[in-house]
Amino acid sequence: MIDIPPGRVTLTDRRTQRSWSVELAPYRLAAFPVTRALYARVTGLRPTGPQGDRLPVESVSWWDAVRFCNALSRCDGFTPAYHVDADDEGIEWDAAADGYRLPTEAEWEYACRAGTTGPHYAPLDEVAWYRANSGERVHDVGGKQPNPWGLYDMLGNVWDWCWDVYDAEVYGSYRVLRGGGWFDEHWSCRASARRRSHPTFKVDDVGFRIARTPR
């Protein structure tokens, strides 16, 4: 995992023309999306789809990602970050816990930008698998150049689930997705691009990466 320094990031939403600024404390973020091999080792499950240990896990829901974070925390001796109701209908994030979790949307964008200000942290073909160069398939993690902070596949390959609710008044429990995927056009693979989906949604270009707040 990569140590991310404290800082501030401004997020924007093209749909509502809204922008807002978020102050961030230090945190850690995985250098790669969670792979199929790691997901299988922790959960004992192998989602359907292309096989390959270094492929990013995909076709996993937001709830699957949350449960993975708690399971990996227990494996590594950390306090799980999430308290989940028995019926999976409710969840609370324990901000004092040192376990693995999904990044917030602000943490994701701040880490993606890594001090840069453009739509991409480098020329897109050098850092991302997207529709123009992916051959319309998912690729092993780490196959493109990292961003300036050493994070791979922040753009393209698979979308990353984030912790945040997208817009509760309009979309209810829908959660934020970031980063773009292997089937997306270039305009979806931007540091500022926001997408949303229901937390039970599963599709072959959506995965996740993990964060931690060291204590």
N, C-alpha and C positions, 0 to 999 in steps of 0.2 A: 504494500500500500504506500501511497505517496503522501507526505506531509504537505498540507495546503496551508499557506500563511493566512493570517487574518486580513480582512480588507472589506471593500464595499463594492456592490454590483447594482446596476440599474437594469431592471427587467422591463420589457415592453410587450404589449398585446396588440397585434394588428387589428383584431376583430373589434375591440372596444376603443382603440386609440388611447389606451391607458399606459402610463409608465409609473414605476415605483422603485425606490431605492432600498436596499437591504444591507445592513451591517453584519459582517460574519466574523465569528471567532475561529481560531484554528481548528482544523479537523483533518481526518485522513480519508483518502479516496482510493479505491482500487485502481491500479494501473490498467487493468483490463476488465472487460465485461466478464461476468461469471461464465465459466465454460461448462460444456456438457459434462466433462469429467468431474469437475468439482461439484456440480449439482448432484450428479449420481452418487458420488462418495458420501455426501452429507445427507441426502434424502433417501437414497436407495431407489430413486425413480429415474427413468430415462424418458423424457417427453418424446413424442413422435417427431419425425422430421429427419433431415440429413444426419448421418452418423459421422462422428469424428471427435476425438477427445478435446481438441483445441478449438472447435467451433463454439461460438457463443451459444449458451442455452437460449432457446426461443420457444414460442408457443407456451409461455408461462404467464399466468395472470399476476396482477398486483398482489393478490392474496398469496399466491404461490411464492412470490418474492419475499413477502413479509415472513411467512413461515420458514423459508430458507434462512433468513437472517437470524431468527431466534434459534434454529437448530445449529447453525454454525457457531453462534455465540456459546451455546452449551458445550459443543465439542471443544472449543478453545478455552473454556474456563472463564468466560465473560458473563456479565449479567445481561440477560435478554433485554433488548430495548423496547419490545412491544408486549403489552398485555392484551391478549385476544380473548374475546368472549367464546364460550364453548360452542356457540352456534355460528361463529365467524361473522356475526352481524355487527359487532362493535369492536373497536380497537383504540387503545391509548398508547401514546409514545411516552416512555419514561426518559425524559431528557437527562436525568442524572445517571442513567445506566451507561456502562462502558462497552456494551455489546454492539454487534454489527447492525446496520440499519440501511434503509434507502436514503440517498442524499435528498435534501430539500431541493426544490427547483432553483433557488438562489445559489445554493452550494454547487449544483451541477453547472449552471451557466458561468459562475465565477471561475470554476476549475477548468471548464472548457476553454474559456477565453485566455486564461493563463497570462494575463497582462496585455493581451492584444485588444484591438478595438474594432476590427473589421468583421464581416460576416463569417469568415473562416480564419483560423489561426495560421494557415499556410495555404498554398494553392490546393484546391479541393482534391484533384487527382492524386496528389502526393500523400494525403492523409485519410482519405475516405473511400470506402466501397459504396457506390451508388449506381443508379440505373445505367449511366453512361459507361461504366467500366467494370461492373460486377458480373457480367454475364448472366444477370438475373438469378443470382444464387448467393447464399451466405458464404462468408470466407472465415478462415481461421483468425483468431484474434492476433493482433500484433503484426499483421502483414503490411501495414502502412506506417508511415513515419509518426512518431508521437508529437504531441504539442510541446511547447517550451517547458512545461513542468513534468514531462515524462509520462503523460497519460495517452494511451492508445485508443483508437476507435471511438473517440468522443463524438465524432461526426460519421455518419454512415454505418454500414454493416447491420446493426440492429438498434432500434429505438431503446432508450433507457426509461424504465419506470422511475418516477420520483415520488416522494412522500405526499406531496401537496394535492389537495382538492383543487380542481381546475376553476370552477365557478359554481358554488353551491346553489345560488339562486336560480341559475339557468340550467345547469347540468347535474344537479344533485350530487351524488357520490363519485362522479367521474374524476379520475386522477390524471395528473400531468405526465405526458411522455415528452422526451427530449432527444435530439441528436440526429434524427433521420435514419433511414435504413437502406438496405441494398436495392430495394425496388423503387426508391424515391428519386424524383428529379432533383436537380441541384438546389432549387430554391427551398426545399425542405431540409436540406443539410446545412443549416446555418446555426450559429451559436445562439441566436435569439428566437429561433422557430419553436412554437409551442403546438403540441397536439394533445388530445384528450381521449380517454376511453374509460368504459366501465371497469371497475376493479376485478370483475370476473372474466374479462375479455382475454382471449388467447389468439395469437396469430403468428405466422412464421417470420415476421421481421421485428418482433418485440422481445427484448430481453431485459437485463438490468445489470447494474454494478453496485457494489456495496461501499458504505461509508462507515466511519467510526468517530466517536468523540473520545479521545484518550482522557483518562482521569488520573 
